[in-house]
């Protein structure tokens, strides 16, 4: 994928910099681990510091001093998932024109339309942007799932029209053009997913995202949905599966022809002292690591595995030294990015089936 801020080789995992920073990770770290692209969150940057503030500082790249490619999501998932009170009452009102919601920060009222979301992402200056969508809950009835999908399709058409207008304005102002991805929805209903895949494909955006998965449904449902969709999506455009989770899932998604992935998990599971490993997750706080002088993962070449033992990392966690947060976040991101580099090599050598089998032979030995 070629963007104004660099080329992206796929398949690729995108570290998540929700609020214009990847938690506990410096930009030097990102460069070291060859993170080709990061994700910023439209909803959060809109609320604080505000998309116009980001535009004032010449866009997200300049604002956060990161000069590689940046992707922004539509904010649709956050609008719906964060739009609840503590007693689970919804503060979101969906209309045909857009969505009324309240800020999770201060309760203030806000309104997103497809056009407004395109304008916000234009202000952020991301390289790749998402159409505005409704991410219906995974347990939605078929009736509601269809209504949300059809609304997503109408909003996608409006998003595309505003994106085209904004790109013309950006071009006139000497700014780089942005790339739009439409989003496939349909919850866990096979027929709706097929219908949505067909509609978004015919909308003819430069790339296609698959939303509404990894939001609570079973693994069986996730695999089935991707199995029925992969043949329906165009082969000459990048496919982005939004918000996936574990290393083992990602191996399976590549097998199903997915190109791009993101997840907050690598920089979140350190809270529980958990690190990714070739033989499964490592619970570094466990007593068995107290006297262990081996690396986190002897198959990993990151700076953490090269320089620190398990017993030292466990010591940092037990003493609540914040350095361990940075070290585990670095390792987890490096692990996923290295996994992707190895997967890409296997694909180029027509050996992905054996690569996938070898991964599972190790990973199942927890």
C-alpha positions in Angstrom: 0.0 0.0 0.0 1.5 3.3 -1.0 0.6 6.4 1.1 1.9 10.0 1.1 4.0 9.1 4.2 5.5 5.8 3.0 4.9 2.4 1.7 3.3 -0.4 3.7 4.0 -4.0 3.1 1.2 -6.4 3.9 0.1 -8.3 5.8 0.7 -5.8 8.6 -0.2 -5.3 12.2 -0.8 -1.7 13.2 0.1 -0.5 16.7 -2.8 1.5 18.2 -2.0 5.1 19.2 -5.5 5.9 20.4 -4.8 9.4 21.6 -1.9 10.2 19.3 0.5 8.0 21.3 1.2 4.3 21.5 1.1 3.6 25.2 4.5 3.2 26.8 6.2 3.2 23.4 8.3 6.0 21.9 8.5 6.8 18.2 12.1 5.6 18.3 10.8 2.3 19.6 8.3 2.1 16.7 11.1 2.8 14.2 13.3 0.1 15.8 10.6 -2.5 15.5 9.7 -1.3 12.0 6.1 -0.5 12.7 5.1 0.7 9.2 1.8 2.3 10.2 0.0 3.3 13.4 -3.7 3.9 14.2 -5.1 7.0 15.8 -8.7 7.2 17.1 -11.1 9.7 15.5 -13.5 9.8 18.4 -10.8 10.4 21.1 -8.9 13.1 19.1 -12.1 14.8 18.3 -13.0 15.1 22.0 -9.5 16.0 23.1 -7.6 18.0 22.0 -10.1 18.5 19.2 -9.6 17.9 15.5 -9.2 21.6 14.7 -6.4 21.8 17.3 -4.7 18.9 15.5 -5.2 20.7 12.2 -3.7 23.8 13.7 -0.5 21.9 14.3 -0.4 20.7 10.7 -2.1 17.4 11.3 -1.5 14.3 13.3 2.0 13.5 11.9 3.4 16.9 13.0 1.3 17.0 16.2 2.7 13.7 17.5 6.0 13.9 15.6 5.4 10.6 13.9 6.1 10.7 10.2 5.1 7.3 9.0 1.6 6.4 7.6 -1.4 7.0 10.0 -4.8 5.4 9.8 -7.8 6.7 11.6 -11.0 4.7 12.4 -14.4 6.3 11.9 -15.2 6.6 15.6 -18.4 4.7 15.1 -17.4 1.8 17.5 -16.5 4.2 20.3 -19.6 6.3 19.9 -21.8 3.3 20.5 -19.5 1.4 23.0 -18.7 4.4 25.2 -22.2 6.0 25.0 -23.6 4.4 28.1 -24.0 5.4 31.8 -22.6 3.2 34.6 -26.0 1.5 34.9 -25.9 0.7 31.2 -28.4 3.2 30.0 -27.7 4.3 26.4 -26.8 8.0 25.9 -26.8 7.5 22.1 -29.6 8.5 19.8 -29.3 7.2 16.2 -31.2 8.9 13.4 -31.0 8.5 9.7 -28.9 11.6 9.4 -26.4 10.8 12.2 -25.8 10.0 15.8 -26.4 12.1 18.9 -24.1 11.1 21.8 -22.5 12.4 25.0 -18.8 12.6 25.7 -17.5 10.0 28.1 -15.2 12.7 29.5 -17.6 15.3 30.7 -21.1 14.3 29.4 -21.3 17.1 26.9 -23.5 16.6 23.9 -22.1 15.9 20.4 -23.4 14.9 17.0 -21.7 12.8 14.3 -22.9 12.6 10.7 -21.0 10.8 7.9 -20.0 14.2 6.5 -18.8 15.5 9.9 -16.7 12.4 10.5 -15.1 12.8 7.1 -14.3 16.5 7.9 -12.8 15.5 11.3 -10.5 12.9 9.7 -9.5 15.4 7.1 -8.6 17.8 9.9 -6.5 15.0 11.5 -4.7 14.6 8.2 -4.5 10.8 8.4 -3.3 8.9 5.3 -6.1 6.2 5.4 -9.6 7.0 6.8 -12.7 5.1 7.5 -16.3 5.6 6.4 -18.8 6.3 9.2 -20.6 3.1 10.2 -23.0 1.7 12.8 -21.3 -1.1 14.7 -24.4 -3.1 15.9 -23.9 -5.3 19.1 -23.0 -8.9 18.3 -26.2 -10.1 20.0 -28.5 -7.9 17.8 -31.6 -9.5 16.3 -31.6 -10.1 12.5 -34.1 -7.2 12.1 -31.9 -4.7 13.9 -28.7 -6.1 12.3 -30.3 -5.5 8.8 -31.4 -2.0 9.7 -27.9 -1.1 11.0 -26.2 -2.6 8.0 -28.5 -0.7 5.5 -27.9 2.5 7.5 -24.1 1.8 7.3 -24.4 1.5 3.5 -26.3 4.8 3.2 -23.7 6.4 5.4 -20.9 4.9 3.4 -22.3 6.5 0.2 -22.5 9.9 2.0 -19.0 9.4 3.4 -17.6 8.7 0.0 -19.2 11.9 -1.5 -17.7 14.0 1.3 -14.3 12.3 1.0 -14.2 13.2 -2.7 -15.1 16.8 -1.9 -12.5 17.0 0.9 -9.8 15.6 -1.3 -10.5 18.2 -4.0 -10.2 20.9 -1.3 -7.1 19.3 0.1 -5.5 19.2 -3.3 -6.2 22.9 -3.9 -4.6 23.7 -0.5 -1.5 21.7 -1.3 -2.3 18.9 1.2 -2.0 15.2 0.6 -5.0 13.3 -0.5 -6.5 10.7 1.8 -7.5 7.1 1.1 -11.0 5.9 2.1 -12.1 2.4 3.2 -15.7 1.4 3.3 -16.8 -0.9 6.2 -18.6 -4.2 5.9 -21.2 -4.9 8.6 -23.9 -7.5 9.3 -23.2 -8.9 12.8 -23.0 -12.7 12.7 -25.6 -13.3 10.0 -24.2 -15.0 6.9 -26.6 -13.5 4.4 -26.2 -10.0 5.7 -22.4 -10.2 5.6 -22.6 -11.4 2.0 -24.9 -8.6 1.1 -22.8 -6.0 2.8 -19.6 -7.3 1.2 -21.2 -7.0 -2.2 -22.5 -3.4 -1.5 -19.2 -2.1 -0.1 -17.2 -3.8 -3.0 -19.5 -2.1 -5.5 -19.1 1.3 -3.7 -15.5 1.0 -5.0 -13.5 2.7 -2.2 -9.7 2.1 -2.4 -9.8 -0.3 0.5 -12.3 -2.4 2.5 -12.7 -2.9 6.2 -14.5 -5.6 8.1 -16.1 -4.3 11.2 -18.3 -5.7 13.9 -16.2 -8.7 14.7 -14.2 -9.5 17.8 -16.8 -7.6 19.8 -18.1 -10.5 21.9 -19.2 -13.2 19.4 -17.8 -16.7 19.5 -14.6 -17.6 17.7 -16.7 -20.1 15.6 -18.8 -17.2 14.4 -15.8 -15.1 13.6 -14.1 -17.8 11.5 -17.3 -18.7 9.7 -18.0 -15.0 8.8 -14.5 -14.6 7.3 -14.7 -17.9 5.5 -17.8 -16.9 3.7 -16.6 -13.4 2.9 -13.1 -13.8 1.6 -14.1 -14.8 -1.9 -16.6 -12.0 -2.2 -14.1 -9.2 -1.5 -11.9 -7.8 -4.4 -8.4 -9.3 -4.5 -6.8 -6.1 -5.8 -7.6 -4.0 -2.7 -6.4 -4.2 0.9 -8.6 -5.9 3.4 -8.6 -4.5 7.0 -10.0 -6.6 9.9 -10.7 -4.1 12.6 -9.8 -4.7 16.3 -8.7 -8.3 16.3 -7.1 -9.9 19.4 -4.6 -12.7 19.8 -1.5 -13.9 17.9 -3.3 -17.2 17.1 -6.3 -15.4 15.7 -4.1 -13.2 13.5 -2.3 -16.3 12.1 -5.8 -17.5 11.0 -6.9 -14.2 9.6 -3.8 -14.1 7.3 -4.8 -17.6 6.2 -8.1 -16.1 5.2 -6.6 -13.3 3.1 -6.7 -10.4 5.5 -4.0 -7.7 5.0 -4.3 -5.3 7.9 -5.0 -5.7 11.6 -5.0 -3.6 14.7 -5.6 -4.2 18.4 -4.9 -2.5 21.8 -4.1 -5.9 23.4 -0.3 -5.8 23.1 0.0 -2.6 25.2 -2.9 -3.6 27.5 -2.1 -7.1 28.7 1.0 -5.9 30.6 -1.4 -4.8 33.3 -1.7 -8.4 34.2 2.0 -9.1 33.7 1.3 -11.0 30.5 3.6 -11.3 27.5 3.2 -13.0 24.1 5.4 -16.0 23.5 6.1 -18.6 20.9 4.6 -21.3 23.1 1.6 -19.2 24.3 1.1 -16.3 26.7 3.6 -15.9 29.5 2.2 -15.0 33.0 5.4 -13.4 34.2 4.0 -12.8 37.8 3.8 -16.5 38.4 6.0 -17.9 41.1 7.8 -20.3 38.8 9.5 -17.3 37.1 11.0 -16.0 40.4 14.4 -17.7 39.8 14.2 -18.1 36.0 17.2 -16.6 34.3 15.9 -17.3 30.7 14.5 -14.7 28.3 10.8 -14.1 27.9 11.0 -15.9 24.6 14.1 -17.6 23.2 12.7 -17.2 19.7 12.4 -13.4 20.0 15.2 -11.0 19.0 13.7 -7.9 20.6 15.8 -5.8 23.0 13.8 -7.0 26.0 14.5 -10.7 25.3 18.1 -10.0 24.5 18.8 -8.0 27.7 16.5 -9.0 30.5 15.6 -12.3 32.2 12.2 -13.4 33.4 13.2 -13.1 37.1 14.2 -9.4 36.6 11.0 -8.6 34.8 9.0 -10.3 37.5 10.9 -8.3 40.1 10.0 -5.0 38.3 6.3 -6.0 38.3 6.3 -7.1 42.0 7.9 -3.8 43.0 5.5 -1.9 40.7 8.4 -0.2 38.9 6.8 1.5 35.8 9.8 0.4 33.6 8.2 -3.0 33.2 5.1 -1.5 31.5 7.4 -0.2 28.7 9.4 -3.4 28.4 6.4 -5.7 28.1 4.6 -3.4 25.7 7.7 -3.2 23.6 8.1 -7.0 23.5 4.4 -7.6 22.8 4.4 -5.2 19.8 7.7 -6.5 18.5 6.5 -10.1 18.8 3.4 -9.4 16.6 5.3 -7.3 14.1 8.0 -10.0 13.8 5.3 -12.6 13.4 3.9 -10.6 10.5 7.3 -10.2 8.9 7.8 -14.0 9.1 4.3 -14.6 7.7 5.0 -12.3 4.7 8.2 -14.2 4.0 6.4 -17.5 4.1 3.7 -16.1 1.7 6.4 -14.9 -0.7 8.0 -18.4 -0.6 4.6 -20.1 -1.0 5.1 -21.8 2.4 2.4 -20.2 4.5 0.6 -23.5 5.1 3.7 -25.0 6.7 4.4 -21.7 8.5 0.9 -21.8 10.0 1.3 -25.5 11.0 4.7 -24.8 12.7 3.2 -21.9 14.6 0.4 -24.1 15.9 2.7 -27.0 16.8 4.6 -24.6 19.1 1.8 -22.5 20.3 -0.3 -25.4 21.4 2.4 -26.5 23.8 1.5 -24.1 26.7 
